[in-house]
Amino acid sequence: MVGTEKYCSDECKAKRENLIRKKKRQLLMLYFGSFIAFAVVIVIWLWGA
């Protein structure tokens, strides 16, 4: 990658875009997993109270 978002080839650009998509998907799964874990803890806490 050279300068401001200029790529040496279309292959470099495609690789970078795939990496960005993968990172976004990982972050989304982290958020979703955290939400599910939080919901389970709340349900268990409410059920026990």
N, C-alpha and C positions, 0 to 999 in steps of 0.2 A: 504494500500500500504506500503510495507516495502522495504527499501534499494533503489536500482536503478531499477525502473520499474519491480519489482517482486510483484506479486499479491497473496493474500491469497487463492484465488480460481479462477476458470474459470468464475464464476458468477461476482466476483469483477472486473475482467479484462473486461468482456463484458459490465458491467455498465459503466466503465470508458471510453471505446471506444465509447459507445453510447453518453456519455456526450460530448466527444471531437467532434464527428460528429455534434451534435446539436449546439455546440459553433461555429464551422466552418460555418455551414449553416446560423446562425444568423449574423455572420460577413459578409458573402457574400451578404445577403439581405441588410445589412446596406450600403455596398459599392454600390450595385445596386440602392437602393433607393436614395442615395446621388447623384449618377450620373444622375438619372432621374430628380431629383429636380433641379440640376445645369443646365441641358439641358433645362428644362422648363423656368427657369429664363433667360437664354440666348436668347431663342426664343422670349419670351415676350419683353425683352429689345431691340432686333433687330427689332421686329415688330413695336414697338413704336417709333423707331428712324427714 
